[in-house]
Amino acid sequence: MARDISRRSFLALISVSIASGAALAACGGDAGQQAQPTAPPAGSGGEVTLSLASKGSTPFYDKERLEVKAGSRVTLTFKNTAEPGSNRLFNWVLVRPNTKFRVVSDGQSEGSPETSYVKPNDPNVLAHTRLVAAGESDTISFDAPPPGEYPFICTFPGYYNTMNGVLVVR
C-alpha cells in the first residue's frame, strides 16, 4: 500500500535533508588538512628530559613511544649505540601529524648529509637532532607542541620505515 505525501511535506523533507547534509559536510573536512591546535604558552608544562637510542646497529629506536605535557620544555638526548666505526648514521626528527612521508621525500630531494636529510626551514619539522655517528649522541631542546600525537622518524635514506615512533603530548 503506497503512502501519499503532500507536496508541502515532500519539500520540507528535502529541505531538512539538504540542511543536514550541508551541516555534516561542514564538520567533515579534508583528512589531509587537519587544523593545527593553538600552542599553549611555552614552559607551561614544566621541564622534561627524555632519552632515546638506536638498537645497536639496527635501524630501530629503543622506544617507539614518548610522552610529555603540552608546553613542556623538552630536552631530548639521542644516542647512536651502533658499534663505533660501523658508519651507521641515525637521527631523530619530530614532524607534524600526517607529514612524515613528505618530510622524508623533501629531505631526500632538498636535504643532504650536511642538513641531516632534513629540508632546510621545513615547516613540517618541529625539532630534530643532527645525524649522529656510531657511539655518539646529540642533545636538543624544544617546546612541546599542543596536545596530540606527533610522529618521529629517522630521515637517513631508507630508515624511516623501521626507525619511527610517536611523541604523545597530553
C-alpha positions in Angstrom: 0.0 0.0 0.0 1.6 3.3 -1.2 1.6 6.2 1.2 0.6 9.6 -0.2 2.8 12.6 0.8 1.7 16.1 0.2 3.9 18.4 -1.9 4.5 20.6 1.2 5.7 17.6 3.3 7.9 16.4 0.4 9.6 19.8 0.1 10.0 20.1 3.9 11.7 16.6 3.9 14.0 17.6 1.0 14.9 20.9 2.8 15.8 19.1 6.0 17.9 16.5 4.1 19.8 19.2 2.3 20.4 21.2 5.5 21.6 18.1 7.3 23.9 17.1 4.5 25.4 20.6 4.5 26.0 20.5 8.3 27.7 17.2 8.1 29.9 18.3 5.2 31.0 21.3 7.1 32.1 19.1 10.0 33.9 16.5 7.9 36.8 18.5 6.4 39.7 17.1 4.5 41.7 14.5 6.4 44.9 15.9 4.8 44.1 19.4 6.0 43.9 19.0 9.8 43.5 22.2 11.8 46.5 22.8 14.0 45.6 23.4 17.6 46.8 26.6 19.3 50.0 26.1 21.2 49.9 26.5 25.0 52.3 29.1 26.5 55.9 27.9 26.3 57.1 26.4 29.6 53.6 25.9 31.0 54.2 22.2 31.3 57.5 22.3 33.2 60.7 20.8 32.1 61.1 17.2 30.8 64.2 15.2 30.0 63.9 12.3 27.5 66.5 9.8 26.3 66.3 7.7 23.2 68.8 5.4 21.5 69.2 3.2 18.5 69.0 -0.5 18.9 72.7 -1.1 18.2 73.5 -1.0 14.5 69.9 -1.9 13.5 67.7 1.0 12.2 65.2 0.9 15.2 64.7 3.2 18.1 64.8 1.6 21.6 61.5 3.3 22.4 58.5 3.7 20.0 56.5 6.0 22.3 57.5 9.0 24.3 55.1 11.2 26.4 55.2 14.8 27.5 52.8 17.5 28.7 51.8 20.3 26.3 54.0 23.4 26.7 56.8 21.5 28.4 60.4 22.5 27.7 61.7 19.1 26.4 65.4 18.2 26.4 66.0 15.1 24.4 69.2 13.2 24.1 69.5 10.7 21.2 72.4 8.2 21.3 73.5 6.1 18.4 74.5 2.8 20.0 75.9 1.3 16.8 79.4 -0.2 17.0 81.9 2.7 16.6 83.4 2.6 13.2 80.3 0.9 11.7 79.5 4.0 9.6 75.9 3.9 10.8 74.3 7.3 10.9 70.9 7.9 12.6 68.9 11.0 13.6 65.6 11.9 15.4 63.1 14.1 13.6 59.8 15.2 15.1 57.2 16.0 12.5 53.6 17.4 12.3 50.9 14.7 12.0 50.3 13.3 8.5 53.6 14.7 7.1 56.3 12.1 7.6 56.3 10.9 4.0 56.5 14.5 2.8 59.3 15.3 5.2 61.3 12.2 4.1 60.8 12.9 0.4 61.7 16.6 0.8 64.7 15.6 3.0 65.9 13.2 0.2 65.5 15.7 -2.6 66.3 19.0 -0.9 68.3 17.9 2.1 71.8 16.5 2.3 74.1 14.8 4.9 75.1 18.3 6.0 71.4 19.1 6.8 70.8 15.7 8.3 68.5 14.8 5.4 66.0 17.5 6.6 64.9 20.1 4.2 66.1 23.5 5.5 63.3 25.5 7.2 60.8 22.8 6.7 57.6 23.9 8.4 56.5 20.3 9.0 59.6 19.6 11.1 59.1 20.6 14.8 62.5 19.5 16.1 65.4 17.4 15.0 68.9 16.2 16.0 71.8 16.2 13.7 72.9 12.9 12.0 74.6 11.1 14.9 77.6 8.9 14.2 78.1 5.4 15.8 78.9 5.7 19.5 77.9 9.4 19.7 74.9 11.4 20.9 73.2 14.7 20.3 71.0 16.7 22.8 68.4 19.2 21.7 65.7 21.3 23.4 62.3 22.3 22.2 58.9 23.3 23.4 56.3 20.5 23.3 53.6 21.2 20.7 49.9 21.3 21.5 48.2 18.0 22.7 48.2 15.3 20.0 50.3 12.5 18.6 53.4 13.5 16.6 55.4 11.1 14.6 59.2 10.9 15.0 61.4 9.3 12.3 64.9 8.9 11.2 65.4 10.7 7.8 68.6 8.9 6.8 67.8 7.3 3.5 65.9 4.0 3.8 65.4 4.1 7.6 62.1 5.9 8.2 60.0 2.7 7.7 61.6 0.9 10.7 63.0 3.8 12.7 59.9 5.6 13.8 57.6 6.2 16.8 55.2 8.7 18.3 55.5 11.6 20.8 52.2 11.8 22.7 51.5 15.2 24.0 48.9 15.5 26.7 
